[in-house]
Amino acid sequence: MEFGTTDTAQSMRPNWTALIDDIVEGKWTNPETGKLARVPYESIVIDESLDGREADLVAGLGLGERFTVVTDTNTWDAMGSRVASALRDLGPVKTVVLDHPHADMGHAEDLRQKLHGADAVIAVGSGTINDLCKFVTAKAGKRYAVFGTAASMNGYTSTTASITLESGLKVSLPSQGPAGFFVDLGVSARAPRHLSASGFADCLVRSVAQVDWWMSHRLLSTLYSAVPYIIQEKDEEELNARAAGIAAGDIAANGYLHRVLTLCGLGVSFTGMSNHGSMGEHQISHYIDCFAGEDHPGTLHGQQVGVATLTMARLQRHFLDSETAPVIRPTRIDPADMARRMGPDIAAQCFEELKGKIFDERGAARINETFAELWPTLRGELNAFALPVAEMERLLSDAGGPMTSQDLGLPVARYREAVIHSREMRNRYSFLDVAADAGILADFAAGEA
């Protein structure tokens, strides 16, 4: 990655959108297809300061003449009021300041009504604000742009939104990417540290997600693409070298964090799915969000993902440290127990989702034959993707992220339940499934805290 500059005064300032610009402008060649990349974004700007440039950035998108700025009470103070004031140079501005919003169907409907008559929607915020705006505007046929206020997740440039359904099940729904995504690194660096630590955890996922995804691909011939990893590989190294800067609010550390998060989000445009950054570890966090109930401590999805990432790293290590291939038994799923824990409607929906990875005697025998044949090679391939567990623990600690369920404030029993049963939520095949079918998952979870 080259950080180009044009004069001596700026020679020490990185170009935070190097490579990203080429991808957005259709100048980057996808190595898997040999064709120029195409992504649904018009402008991505990441810089140390955007103060005074807000109106020009939005004007270049041609979104319309009437603007609605959507924030919450925190992001209004952080940047929302500044953006709204700047946009008045372009036309009428309406503000929608949400009070403790949640990315669920009820809040989405409420926002849809508030956006009636808006030409252009400008989100100012991070996870929840962005997910609500991208989901609602996609449904309404409106375009939107987002000013990110914290490097808390990789969803800014994703074309899906994490929305909780009326049933209580949290799912990724088709949405749209923003026409423009703008980051003022000074604002991001001043955000509460736990937000940046949450985003760092979403980046640390790469190791365990790639191990899960490649294993699934080799074992079950599921789709796999290396492109999302290729575009962020060098930046991951730079980010990990600055992990402590995340906790310190360092601008350069936040710059690399936003780069990795942005490139990870762009990866969805190449694959049409989020598997490259969301496998077993995200399932654990989703389970906590959906089923912890009153035990949920109010932690961010990324904070939970960080703890789950360490759990997945340890579980994967259990298998990768062995020269002997995993051996599974027929899958044992108890629909009645699922209904007890999830409620009958969600349990039925999840059971349909996971049917493809329920193996009978013959299916388990085929998996075992494949494992035995591939393991000497597959083990080496997976080890090449994996970061050492101790290194991952150090990186997350340096970034200021929670390390255990106790750090999250989540009862240990609830966390262990999520480790054991989260595989029931999605059809993605991970080492959680291998461990469960091998009969060791419950014992492994008993050692996780």
JOTA-V286784 format. One record per pair of residues at least 6 apart in sequence whose C-alpha atoms are under 8 Angstrom apart, sorted by the first residue. I is the first residue (numbers start at 1). J is the second residue. Records with the same first field share a line. If there is no record, write none. Layout:
I = J  J
//
This chain:
1 = 18  19  234
2 = 18
3 = 14  15  16  18
4 = 14  15  18
5 = 11  13  14  15
16 = 46  47  255  256  259
17 = 44  45  46  259
19 = 28
20 = 44  263
21 = 44
22 = 28
23 = 37  38  39
24 = 37  38  39  40  41  42  43  44
25 = 42
26 = 36  37  38  39
27 = 36  37
28 = 36  37
29 = 35  36  37
30 = 36  37  227
31 = 227
32 = 227
38 = 269
39 = 266  269  270
40 = 177  178  179  269
41 = 177  178  179  180
42 = 61  179  180
43 = 61  179  180  181
44 = 180  181  182
45 = 180  181  182  183
46 = 182  183  184  185  255  258
47 = 183  184  185  255
48 = 184  185  186  251
49 = 184  185  186  187
50 = 183  184
51 = 184
52 = 86
54 = 83  86  87
55 = 83  86  87  89  90
58 = 87  145  180
59 = 90
61 = 179  180
63 = 119  120  143  144
64 = 119  120
65 = 90  91  92  119  120
66 = 91  92  93  94  118  119  120
67 = 87  91  92  93  94  118  119  120  121  122
68 = 93  94  95  96  115  118  119  120  121  122
69 = 80  83  84  93  94  95  96  121  122  123  124
70 = 80  95  96  97  98  121  122  123  124  129  133
71 = 80  95  96  97  98  123  124  125  129
72 = 96  97  98  99  100  101  125  129
73 = 97  98  99  100
75 = 124  125  149
76 = 97  124
78 = 149  187  191
79 = 124  149  187
80 = 124  125
84 = 93  95
87 = 93
96 = 114
101 = 107  128  129
102 = 128
103 = 128  129  131  132  162  163  164
104 = 132  163  164  165  166
105 = 163  164  165  166
106 = 166
107 = 132
108 = 132  135  136
109 = 136
111 = 132  136
112 = 136  137  140
115 = 121
119 = 142  143
120 = 142  143  144
121 = 133  137  142  143  144  145
122 = 144  145  146  147
123 = 129  130  133  144  145  146  147
124 = 130  146  147  148  149
125 = 146  147  148  149  150
126 = 148  149  150  151  152  153  156
127 = 152  153  155  156
130 = 146  155  156
131 = 155  161  162  163
132 = 161  163
133 = 144
134 = 144  161  175  176  177  178
135 = 160  161  173  174  175  176
137 = 143  144  176
138 = 175  176
139 = 175
143 = 178  179
144 = 178  179  180
145 = 178  179  180  181
146 = 156  178  180  181  182
147 = 181  182  183  184
148 = 156  181  182  183  184  188
149 = 183  184  187  188  191
150 = 187  188  189  191  195  196
151 = 188  195  196  198  199  200  254  257  258  261
152 = 195  196  197  198  199  200  302
153 = 198  199  200  202  261  302
154 = 199  202  261  262  264  265
155 = 161  261  262  265
156 = 177  178  181  262  265
157 = 177  178  181  262  265  266
158 = 176  177  265  266  268  269
159 = 174  175  176  177  265  268  269
160 = 172  173  174  175  176  177
161 = 172  173  174  175
162 = 170  171  172  173
163 = 170  171  172  173
164 = 170  171
165 = 171
167 = 345  346
168 = 290  346
169 = 290  346
170 = 286  289  290
185 = 251  254  255
186 = 251
188 = 254
189 = 249  250  251  254
190 = 249
193 = 246  247  248  249  400
194 = 247  303  400  401
196 = 246  247  254
197 = 246  247  303  396  399  400  401
198 = 300  301  302  303  306  401
199 = 257  261  302
200 = 243  246  257  396  399
201 = 302  303  305  306  309  396  401
202 = 261  277  302  305  306
203 = 236  257  260  261  277
204 = 306  309  392  396
205 = 277  278  281  305  306  309
206 = 276  277
207 = 385  386  387
208 = 279  281  309  312  313  316  386
209 = 275  276  277  278  279  280  281
210 = 276  277  385
211 = 382  385  386
212 = 279  280  429  430  431
213 = 224  275  276  279  429  430
214 = 224  382
215 = 378  382  430
216 = 222  429  430
217 = 223  224
218 = 378
219 = 367  370  371
225 = 271  276
227 = 267  270
228 = 263  264  266  267  268  270  276
229 = 264  276
231 = 263
232 = 260  263  264
235 = 256  259  260
236 = 256  260
238 = 256
239 = 253  256  257  260
240 = 395
242 = 253
243 = 253  395  396  398  399
244 = 395  398  399  400
245 = 252  253  254  399
246 = 253  254  398  399  400
247 = 398  399  400
264 = 277
267 = 274  276
268 = 274
279 = 428  429  430
280 = 312  423  428  429  430  431  432
281 = 305  308  309  311  312
282 = 305  308
283 = 422  423  425  426
284 = 305  308  418  419  422  423
285 = 301  304  305  308  418
286 = 301  422
287 = 418  421  422  425
288 = 296  414  415  418
289 = 296  301
291 = 341  342
292 = 414
295 = 410  411  414
296 = 410
297 = 408  409  410
299 = 408
303 = 401  402  408
304 = 402  408
306 = 396  401  402  403
307 = 402  403  404  405
310 = 389  392  393  403
311 = 448
312 = 431  432
313 = 386  389
314 = 389
315 = 431  432  444
316 = 431
319 = 325  326
320 = 379  382  383
323 = 375  376
324 = 375
325 = 371  372  375  376
326 = 368  371  372  434  438
327 = 368  371  438
328 = 364  367  368  434  435  437  438  439
329 = 361  364  365  437  438  439
330 = 358  359  360  361  363  364  437
331 = 358  359  360  364  436  437
332 = 358  437
335 = 347  348  351
338 = 344  347
339 = 345  346  347  348
350 = 424  425  426
351 = 424  425
353 = 425  426  427
354 = 424  425  426  427
355 = 427
356 = 427
357 = 427  429
393 = 403
396 = 402  403
397 = 403
402 = 408
404 = 449
405 = 411  412  415  449
406 = 412  449
412 = 449
415 = 449
416 = 445  446  448  449
419 = 432  445
420 = 432  436  441  442  445
423 = 429  430  432  433
432 = 441
435 = 441
436 = 442
//
